[in-house]
Amino acid sequence: MNNEYVNETNTKSQNKVGKILYFIVILLIVVGVAFMVFKRLTAKKEIVLNSIPSVNVTHITKGNIVKEISVMGNILPTDTYYVVAKVSGDIKKVNVENGKFVKKGDPICEIDASKEIEAAYIQYDASKKNFERMQKLYRAGDISQQSFESIKAQYEGLKLAYDTKVEYSTPVAVADGYVENTNMTENTSIKQDTVLCYITSEGAKEINFGVTERVLEGIKLNDDVVIEKSGKTYKGYVSNISNLIDAKTGLFNVKAVITSDNNFASGIMAKVTFPYIKKTNVNILPNELIYYESSSPYVFVVGDDNKIKREYIEVGIENKNYTEIITNLNKDLKIVSTWNKDLAEGTEVNIVKDDNLEVR
């Protein structure tokens, strides 16, 4: 009797434990299914949220803009002096060569001008004798002061001419500098006013370049320029602007002094960049925000419905960083400043940053 009771009790206990385990399993299944459903719903929400692209926007801003232009120019010494033969004759000796540095007064060459010197001496000598004779008569009161002064002036002029011929038979450097463009050779004849060589100054040099009439209207004295040669840049400023057109080139000549230390050889070519249009306090935008369709410029903007649309604009001058905007855009217009492949006209977007790009 007691054994039967014990067995029955054990059976009931086992059934109770089985039911508890069953309910636990069912509960775990329900919790698992609920978790999976929750996860799927959450993931769906994330997918929906992530399907809206994010963008940054900016606005039209005021600033200054400078349009630059680059041309090729010829580098020359800042000062060039011509050594000219003031007598004719044969070159007896050449004292210099191209590239040689000379001091003011150094002899350039020697010219055999004996024929001219002899002719000048004959005139001078005759005038000297006449002057000495007239001087005695003037002291004796036999000729007027006016006549004597005329004879004296003639004598002094012929003496100066003779002395000058002697002096000019040895041309000298008129300034410190380097000898250039000389082709003098000994025992060759030259005429008076023949250019023997150039003397180019030390130190600073200048670059000469031509501009069109349109560019000429914008360039100003003392404007900064940048000279580029062999991958290096040098500074300078506009020192001279010609208002007369060069008949050979059809351009207006401009000179700029190179202020940076340099070792340019005279006559070489270099690129010079300078401003020719300047505008201040105008509407500007960075170049990368402007797009073109059949040459018509536009920007992408975010409308009140948070959708992207095109805003066509009129542009003015531009440089490597900014473009002038002539269209009177509302300063609150939200211009898209970031772009990616997921964006297109009509796309709904989420603005994550609204900033004004700082102009530098």
Kinemage of the C-alpha trace (Angstrom):
@kinemage 1
@onewidth
@group {chain A} dominant
@subgroup {mainchain}
@vectorlist {calphas} color= white
{ca met a 1} P 0.000 0.000 0.000
{ca asn a 2} L 2.732 2.420 0.899
{ca asn a 3} L 4.725 1.546 -2.225
{ca glu a 4} L 1.795 2.301 -4.468
{ca tyr a 5} L 1.337 5.664 -2.848
{ca val a 6} L 4.996 6.522 -3.308
{ca asn a 7} L 4.903 5.557 -6.988
{ca glu a 8} L 1.809 7.613 -7.589
{ca thr a 9} L 3.405 10.594 -5.858
{ca asn a 10} L 6.564 10.277 -7.978
{ca thr a 11} L 4.518 10.091 -11.139
{ca lys a 12} L 2.636 13.271 -10.254
{ca ser a 13} L 5.914 15.052 -9.482
{ca gln a 14} L 7.399 13.992 -12.793
{ca asn a 15} L 4.338 15.198 -14.659
{ca lys a 16} L 4.523 18.524 -12.906
{ca val a 17} L 8.216 18.959 -13.773
{ca gly a 18} L 7.479 18.004 -17.394
{ca lys a 19} L 4.779 20.630 -17.608
{ca ile a 20} L 7.111 23.259 -16.176
{ca leu a 21} L 9.825 22.385 -18.686
{ca tyr a 22} L 7.259 22.457 -21.488
{ca phe a 23} L 6.108 25.918 -20.486
{ca ile a 24} L 9.716 27.086 -20.225
{ca val a 25} L 10.461 25.817 -23.735
{ca ile a 26} L 7.288 27.469 -25.087
{ca leu a 27} L 8.229 30.722 -23.317
{ca leu a 28} L 11.727 30.622 -24.783
{ca ile a 29} L 10.310 30.077 -28.265
{ca val a 30} L 7.891 32.974 -27.859
{ca val a 31} L 10.645 35.270 -26.548
{ca gly a 32} L 12.930 34.224 -29.428
{ca val a 33} L 10.243 34.869 -32.042
{ca ala a 34} L 9.435 38.239 -30.461
{ca phe a 35} L 13.114 39.182 -30.483
{ca met a 36} L 13.469 38.261 -34.151
{ca val a 37} L 10.356 40.244 -35.044
{ca phe a 38} L 11.641 43.245 -33.045
{ca lys a 39} L 15.036 43.028 -34.702
{ca arg a 40} L 13.478 42.896 -38.163
{ca leu a 41} L 11.274 45.876 -37.397
{ca thr a 42} L 14.221 47.817 -36.021
{ca ala a 43} L 16.398 46.952 -39.003
{ca lys a 44} L 13.611 48.052 -41.348
{ca lys a 45} L 13.462 51.385 -39.572
{ca glu a 46} L 17.226 51.801 -39.937
{ca ile a 47} L 17.009 50.966 -43.627
{ca val a 48} L 14.281 53.539 -44.123
{ca leu a 49} L 16.290 56.166 -42.274
{ca asn a 50} L 19.489 55.389 -44.144
{ca ser a 51} L 17.747 55.617 -47.515
{ca ile a 52} L 17.580 59.428 -47.176
{ca pro a 53} L 20.965 60.898 -48.226
{ca ser a 54} L 22.676 63.446 -45.976
{ca val a 55} L 24.098 66.705 -47.343
{ca asn a 56} L 25.837 69.864 -46.195
{ca val a 57} L 24.619 73.228 -47.421
{ca thr a 58} L 26.120 76.681 -47.678
{ca his a 59} L 24.937 80.125 -48.789
{ca ile a 60} L 25.918 82.890 -51.171
{ca thr a 61} L 28.559 85.132 -49.630
{ca lys a 62} L 30.236 88.490 -50.259
{ca gly a 63} L 33.922 88.725 -51.068
{ca asn a 64} L 36.655 90.036 -53.352
{ca ile a 65} L 37.710 88.320 -56.546
{ca val a 66} L 40.711 88.890 -58.787
{ca lys a 67} L 41.052 87.596 -62.341
{ca glu a 68} L 44.631 86.812 -63.364
{ca ile a 69} L 46.261 86.231 -66.718
{ca ser a 70} L 49.597 84.693 -67.685
{ca val a 71} L 51.788 85.642 -70.656
{ca met a 72} L 55.366 85.051 -71.732
{ca gly a 73} L 57.871 87.840 -71.238
{ca asn a 74} L 61.486 88.629 -72.009
{ca ile a 75} L 63.861 89.164 -69.082
{ca leu a 76} L 66.218 92.117 -69.461
{ca pro a 77} L 68.462 94.095 -67.108
{ca thr a 78} L 66.746 96.918 -65.259
{ca asp a 79} L 69.262 99.376 -66.788
{ca thr a 80} L 70.985 99.033 -70.143
{ca tyr a 81} L 73.670 101.441 -71.350
{ca tyr a 82} L 74.879 101.684 -74.933
{ca val a 83} L 78.564 102.163 -75.694
{ca val a 84} L 78.637 104.012 -79.013
{ca ala a 85} L 81.619 104.839 -81.206
{ca lys a 86} L 81.870 108.619 -81.468
{ca val a 87} L 84.648 108.476 -84.041
{ca ser a 88} L 85.170 106.379 -87.157
{ca gly a 89} L 88.268 104.314 -87.772
{ca asp a 90} L 89.802 100.858 -87.350
{ca ile a 91} L 89.563 98.883 -84.105
{ca lys a 92} L 93.140 98.354 -82.914
{ca lys a 93} L 92.428 96.472 -79.693
{ca val a 94} L 89.388 94.870 -77.966
{ca asn a 95} L 89.534 94.897 -74.160
{ca val a 96} L 86.261 93.097 -73.281
{ca glu a 97} L 84.101 90.114 -74.200
{ca asn a 98} L 80.473 89.149 -73.618
{ca gly a 99} L 79.702 88.456 -69.976
{ca lys a 100} L 82.726 90.335 -68.621
{ca phe a 101} L 82.044 92.626 -65.656
{ca val a 102} L 83.426 96.145 -66.051
{ca lys a 103} L 83.602 99.241 -63.883
{ca lys a 104} L 82.599 102.684 -65.020
{ca gly a 105} L 85.540 104.199 -66.969
{ca asp a 106} L 87.127 100.868 -67.943
{ca pro a 107} L 88.377 100.931 -71.573
{ca ile a 108} L 86.209 98.952 -73.973
{ca cys a 109} L 88.468 99.086 -77.003
{ca glu a 110} L 90.968 101.282 -78.858
{ca ile a 111} L 90.075 102.892 -82.188
{ca asp a 112} L 92.634 104.150 -84.673
{ca ala a 113} L 91.010 107.492 -85.483
{ca ser a 114} L 94.246 109.143 -86.602
{ca lys a 115} L 92.695 110.621 -89.756
{ca glu a 116} L 89.903 112.323 -87.837
{ca ile a 117} L 92.255 113.363 -85.070
{ca glu a 118} L 94.728 114.808 -87.588
{ca ala a 119} L 91.992 116.750 -89.384
{ca ala a 120} L 90.695 118.088 -86.078
{ca tyr a 121} L 94.196 119.024 -85.011
{ca ile a 122} L 94.856 121.016 -88.182
{ca gln a 123} L 91.702 123.061 -87.634
{ca tyr a 124} L 92.453 123.463 -83.935
{ca asp a 125} L 96.068 124.508 -84.544
{ca ala a 126} L 95.105 127.129 -87.134
{ca ser a 127} L 92.411 128.492 -84.821
{ca lys a 128} L 94.862 128.617 -81.922
{ca lys a 129} L 97.384 130.696 -83.899
{ca asn a 130} L 94.649 133.060 -85.065
{ca phe a 131} L 93.339 133.414 -81.507
{ca glu a 132} L 96.803 134.261 -80.138
{ca arg a 133} L 97.272 136.899 -82.843
{ca met a 134} L 93.806 138.424 -82.285
{ca gln a 135} L 94.400 138.448 -78.537
{ca lys a 136} L 97.392 140.803 -78.992
{ca leu a 137} L 95.360 143.102 -81.265
{ca tyr a 138} L 92.487 143.141 -78.757
{ca arg a 139} L 94.825 144.139 -75.921
{ca ala a 140} L 96.191 146.917 -78.113
{ca gly a 141} L 92.666 148.113 -78.823
{ca asp a 142} L 92.842 147.420 -82.525
{ca ile a 143} L 89.723 145.111 -82.596
{ca ser a 144} L 86.420 145.265 -80.781
{ca gln a 145} L 85.507 143.029 -77.850
{ca gln a 146} L 82.690 141.521 -79.875
{ca ser a 147} L 85.057 140.420 -82.663
{ca phe a 148} L 87.523 139.020 -80.157
{ca glu a 149} L 84.826 137.035 -78.299
{ca ser a 150} L 83.691 135.477 -81.584
{ca ile a 151} L 87.245 134.368 -82.449
{ca lys a 152} L 87.726 133.053 -78.902
{ca ala a 153} L 84.536 130.963 -79.055
{ca gln a 154} L 85.612 129.463 -82.396
{ca tyr a 155} L 89.002 128.543 -80.969
{ca glu a 156} L 87.540 126.935 -77.829
{ca gly a 157} L 85.068 124.924 -79.941
{ca leu a 158} L 87.781 123.530 -82.205
{ca lys a 159} L 89.978 122.721 -79.216
{ca leu a 160} L 87.113 120.791 -77.614
{ca ala a 161} L 86.506 118.930 -80.873
{ca tyr a 162} L 90.167 117.907 -81.075
{ca asp a 163} L 90.311 116.831 -77.405
{ca thr a 164} L 87.072 114.873 -77.852
{ca lys a 165} L 88.418 112.994 -80.875
{ca val a 166} L 91.449 111.976 -78.858
{ca glu a 167} L 89.276 110.919 -75.902
{ca tyr a 168} L 86.762 109.043 -78.035
{ca ser a 169} L 89.462 106.954 -79.644
{ca thr a 170} L 89.319 104.909 -76.420
{ca pro a 171} L 85.601 104.255 -75.612
{ca val a 172} L 84.961 103.440 -71.939
{ca ala a 173} L 82.198 101.805 -69.888
{ca val a 174} L 79.572 104.368 -68.904
{ca ala a 175} L 78.457 102.376 -65.821
{ca asp a 176} L 79.239 99.299 -63.757
{ca gly a 177} L 77.794 96.145 -65.276
{ca tyr a 178} L 78.187 93.255 -67.678
{ca val a 179} L 79.231 93.503 -71.321
{ca glu a 180} L 76.643 92.093 -73.736
{ca asn a 181} L 75.959 91.928 -77.484
{ca thr a 182} L 79.452 92.816 -78.591
{ca asn a 183} L 80.863 91.501 -81.842
{ca met a 184} L 83.926 93.729 -82.035
{ca thr a 185} L 86.974 92.284 -83.755
{ca glu a 186} L 90.406 93.792 -84.202
{ca asn a 187} L 91.453 95.388 -87.495
{ca thr a 188} L 87.866 96.013 -88.620
{ca ser a 189} L 86.576 99.429 -89.651
{ca ile a 190} L 83.665 101.075 -87.871
{ca lys a 191} L 81.678 104.216 -88.485
{ca gln a 192} L 80.755 106.941 -86.055
{ca asp a 193} L 77.595 106.130 -84.002
{ca thr a 194} L 78.170 102.360 -84.307
{ca val a 195} L 76.978 100.510 -81.151
{ca leu a 196} L 80.032 98.700 -79.814
{ca cys a 197} L 78.293 96.826 -76.974
{ca tyr a 198} L 75.750 97.098 -74.126
{ca ile a 199} L 76.531 97.464 -70.446
{ca thr a 200} L 73.788 95.829 -68.379
{ca ser a 201} L 73.365 96.648 -64.710
{ca glu a 202} L 73.978 94.273 -61.819
{ca gly a 203} L 71.287 92.954 -59.481
{ca ala a 204} L 67.618 93.587 -60.173
{ca lys a 205} L 66.211 92.758 -63.579
{ca glu a 206} L 62.891 93.392 -65.271
{ca ile a 207} L 60.546 91.387 -67.452
{ca asn a 208} L 59.032 92.938 -70.568
{ca phe a 209} L 55.750 91.597 -71.960
{ca gly a 210} L 52.923 92.630 -74.262
{ca val a 211} L 49.187 92.849 -73.470
{ca thr a 212} L 46.035 93.455 -75.469
{ca glu a 213} L 43.981 96.625 -75.163
{ca arg a 214} L 41.373 94.787 -73.061
{ca val a 215} L 44.001 93.657 -70.558
{ca leu a 216} L 45.691 97.070 -70.630
{ca glu a 217} L 42.510 98.636 -69.205
{ca gly a 218} L 42.800 96.529 -66.048
{ca ile a 219} L 46.524 96.467 -65.298
{ca lys a 220} L 47.882 99.220 -63.015
{ca leu a 221} L 51.279 100.538 -61.960
{ca asn a 222} L 52.674 98.762 -58.867
{ca asp a 223} L 50.390 95.739 -59.373
{ca asp a 224} L 52.051 92.604 -58.032
{ca val a 225} L 53.281 90.039 -60.553
{ca val a 226} L 54.641 86.507 -60.235
{ca ile a 227} L 57.408 85.307 -62.555
{ca glu a 228} L 57.821 81.550 -63.135
{ca lys a 229} L 60.931 79.913 -64.561
{ca ser a 230} L 62.199 76.335 -64.293
{ca gly a 231} L 59.619 75.443 -61.629
{ca lys a 232} L 60.499 78.391 -59.370
{ca thr a 233} L 58.527 81.569 -58.712
{ca tyr a 234} L 59.750 85.114 -58.174
{ca lys a 235} L 57.979 88.293 -57.118
{ca gly a 236} L 57.845 91.639 -58.864
{ca tyr a 237} L 55.682 94.677 -59.605
{ca val a 238} L 54.531 96.601 -62.669
{ca ser a 239} L 56.898 99.537 -63.204
{ca asn a 240} L 55.952 100.881 -66.639
{ca ile a 241} L 52.901 100.728 -68.930
{ca ser a 242} L 53.086 102.009 -72.491
{ca asn a 243} L 49.988 103.567 -74.033
{ca leu a 244} L 51.459 103.261 -77.532
{ca ile a 245} L 50.906 100.071 -79.487
{ca asp a 246} L 53.994 98.187 -80.628
{ca ala a 247} L 53.923 98.102 -84.425
{ca lys a 248} L 55.764 94.756 -84.523
{ca thr a 249} L 53.544 92.822 -82.104
{ca gly a 250} L 50.271 94.765 -82.129
{ca leu a 251} L 50.383 94.762 -78.322
{ca phe a 252} L 51.032 97.314 -75.592
{ca asn a 253} L 54.375 96.907 -73.832
{ca val a 254} L 54.519 96.522 -70.046
{ca lys a 255} L 57.557 96.254 -67.774
{ca ala a 256} L 57.768 94.748 -64.310
{ca val a 257} L 60.745 94.917 -61.942
{ca ile a 258} L 61.757 91.563 -60.423
{ca thr a 259} L 62.224 92.116 -56.691
{ca ser a 260} L 63.191 88.557 -55.675
{ca asp a 261} L 66.831 87.529 -55.759
{ca asn a 262} L 67.538 85.869 -59.103
{ca asn a 263} L 70.316 84.922 -61.466
{ca phe a 264} L 68.385 85.238 -64.718
{ca ala a 265} L 70.414 85.636 -67.862
{ca ser a 266} L 69.346 88.545 -70.018
{ca gly a 267} L 67.173 87.672 -72.988
{ca ile a 268} L 65.577 84.487 -71.632
{ca met a 269} L 61.808 83.952 -71.652
{ca ala a 270} L 59.690 83.391 -68.538
{ca lys a 271} L 56.008 83.267 -67.645
{ca val a 272} L 54.582 86.279 -65.844
{ca thr a 273} L 51.196 86.228 -64.076
{ca phe a 274} L 49.375 89.393 -63.022
{ca pro a 275} L 45.854 90.623 -62.117
{ca tyr a 276} L 43.857 92.525 -64.701
{ca ile a 277} L 40.286 92.451 -63.313
{ca lys a 278} L 39.503 93.141 -59.653
{ca lys a 279} L 36.065 93.230 -58.030
{ca thr a 280} L 35.294 93.890 -54.389
{ca asn a 281} L 32.295 93.050 -52.197
{ca val a 282} L 30.513 90.947 -54.823
{ca asn a 283} L 28.557 87.691 -54.530
{ca ile a 284} L 30.852 84.687 -54.912
{ca leu a 285} L 30.745 80.903 -54.637
{ca pro a 286} L 33.451 78.236 -54.715
{ca asn a 287} L 33.945 76.906 -58.255
{ca glu a 288} L 33.220 73.292 -57.282
{ca leu a 289} L 29.606 74.147 -56.352
{ca ile a 290} L 28.755 75.346 -59.866
{ca tyr a 291} L 27.625 72.937 -62.604
{ca tyr a 292} L 26.940 73.494 -66.304
{ca glu a 293} L 24.318 72.204 -68.700
{ca ser a 294} L 24.811 73.271 -72.322
{ca ser a 295} L 26.945 76.171 -71.081
{ca ser a 296} L 24.191 77.252 -68.669
{ca pro a 297} L 25.513 77.449 -65.079
{ca tyr a 298} L 23.460 76.262 -62.134
{ca val a 299} L 23.732 75.151 -58.504
{ca phe a 300} L 21.879 72.446 -56.612
{ca val a 301} L 19.741 73.767 -53.752
{ca val a 302} L 17.552 72.210 -51.071
{ca gly a 303} L 13.967 73.462 -51.235
{ca asp a 304} L 11.443 73.887 -48.440
{ca asp a 305} L 10.282 70.299 -49.106
{ca asn a 306} L 13.852 69.070 -48.419
{ca lys a 307} L 14.190 67.976 -52.036
{ca ile a 308} L 17.075 68.872 -54.333
{ca lys a 309} L 16.415 71.119 -57.323
{ca arg a 310} L 18.458 73.132 -59.816
{ca glu a 311} L 18.833 76.893 -59.532
{ca tyr a 312} L 20.129 78.446 -62.770
{ca ile a 313} L 22.451 81.429 -62.284
{ca glu a 314} L 24.419 84.048 -64.218
{ca val a 315} L 28.147 84.157 -63.523
{ca gly a 316} L 30.820 86.843 -63.950
{ca ile a 317} L 34.574 86.560 -63.621
{ca glu a 318} L 36.280 83.615 -61.995
{ca asn a 319} L 39.699 82.619 -60.737
{ca lys a 320} L 41.136 79.291 -59.670
{ca asn a 321} L 39.026 79.205 -56.488
{ca tyr a 322} L 35.894 81.352 -56.805
{ca thr a 323} L 33.310 82.559 -59.309
{ca glu a 324} L 31.390 85.824 -59.227
{ca ile a 325} L 27.606 85.300 -59.066
{ca ile a 326} L 25.711 88.066 -60.864
{ca thr a 327} L 22.256 86.632 -60.128
{ca asn a 328} L 20.757 88.183 -56.995
{ca leu a 329} L 20.391 84.992 -54.963
{ca asn a 330} L 18.597 85.032 -51.632
{ca lys a 331} L 21.183 84.813 -48.858
{ca asp a 332} L 19.046 82.124 -47.170
{ca leu a 333} L 19.092 79.876 -50.251
{ca lys a 334} L 20.451 76.477 -49.207
{ca ile a 335} L 23.126 75.554 -51.740
{ca val a 336} L 24.335 71.941 -51.647
{ca ser a 337} L 28.047 71.941 -50.773
{ca thr a 338} L 28.511 68.146 -50.745
{ca trp a 339} L 27.661 65.795 -53.573
{ca asn a 340} L 27.677 62.045 -54.121
{ca lys a 341} L 26.344 59.454 -56.546
{ca asp a 342} L 23.120 58.934 -54.532
{ca leu a 343} L 21.984 62.511 -55.153
{ca ala a 344} L 19.902 63.740 -58.061
{ca glu a 345} L 17.367 66.407 -58.826
{ca gly a 346} L 14.203 65.629 -56.864
{ca thr a 347} L 15.990 63.557 -54.227
{ca glu a 348} L 14.787 64.081 -50.662
{ca val a 349} L 17.750 64.797 -48.421
{ca asn a 350} L 18.599 65.241 -44.798
{ca ile a 351} L 20.632 68.404 -44.041
{ca val a 352} L 23.283 67.543 -41.469
{ca lys a 353} L 25.337 70.749 -41.624
{ca asp a 354} L 24.465 74.298 -42.630
{ca asp a 355} L 27.598 76.398 -42.909
{ca asn a 356} L 28.950 79.464 -44.669
{ca leu a 357} L 32.257 78.681 -46.356
{ca glu a 358} L 34.918 81.097 -45.227
{ca val a 359} L 36.480 83.059 -48.099
{ca arg a 360} L 40.262 83.431 -47.970
